Amino acid sequence: AALPILVLAQIGGGSVVGSITDPGGASVSGARVTAIQTETGVRREAIANELGYYEFPLLPAGRYRLEAEKSGFK
C-alpha cells in the first residue's frame, strides 16, 4: 500500500532591504552596500538604485553587519 506523504519546505533565512540617504535626506544612488555574515565572514554586495534602495534577497539565516560606501562620502 502506498501512503501519500506531505513534505513542507521551510526557508532558513530571509531578506534585508533598505535605502541609503545623506544627512539631508537625499537618496544616495550607486552606493555599494555589503552584507557580511558575522559568523562566517561571507560577503554579499548590492548597489543602491536611483532612489537609494538596495535589497539582499534570500540571505541564509544568521547575523549580518551592513556597510555602505560611495566615493565622496564618509
N, C-alpha and C positions, 0 to 999 in steps of 0.2 A: 504494500500500500504506500502511496506517495502522500506526504503531508506538505501542504504549502507552507513556506517559511517566509515571514516578513522580515526584511532587513532594513533598518533605518540608518541612514548615513548622518553623521554629525560632522560639522565643520569645526576644526580645532583651532580657530583663530578669528580674525576679524579684519576690519579696515580702519585706517586713520585718514581723516580728511580735515582740511583747514584752509586758511588763507593768510597770506603774508601782506602786512601793511607797514608803512613807515610811521614814525611818531605823529605825523599829521593826519594819518588815516588813509593816505593814498595807497592804492594797490602797488605791489612790487612785482611786476611781471618778469618772468625769466629767472627768478631766484631759484637756485639749486637747493632742494630740500633733501636731507639724508635722514633715513630712519635706521638707527643702529640698535640691534637686539643686544641688550646689556649682558645676557648670559653667554652668548656665543660670539659676539663681535660682528655678526653678519650684517652687511650694509645693503640698503636698497635706496635708490635715488629717484627723485621725481623733479620735474621742472614746473614751476608755477606758471599758469596761463596768463592771459592779458588782464584777468581780474584778480590775479594773485592766488588763485585757487590751486591746490595740489591734492593728490589722492594717492594712498598706498592701499590698493585692494588686496584682499586675501593674504594678509600677513599671518604667519604662524603665531600661535599663542605665545605670549611672553611679555617681558617689559622692554620698552624701547626708549631711546633718547633721540630727540629730533634736533637737527642742526640745520640752519639756513644760511646761505651766503649768496652775495651778489656784489660784483665789482662796484665800488663807490659807497658801500655801506659797511658799518662796523657792527 
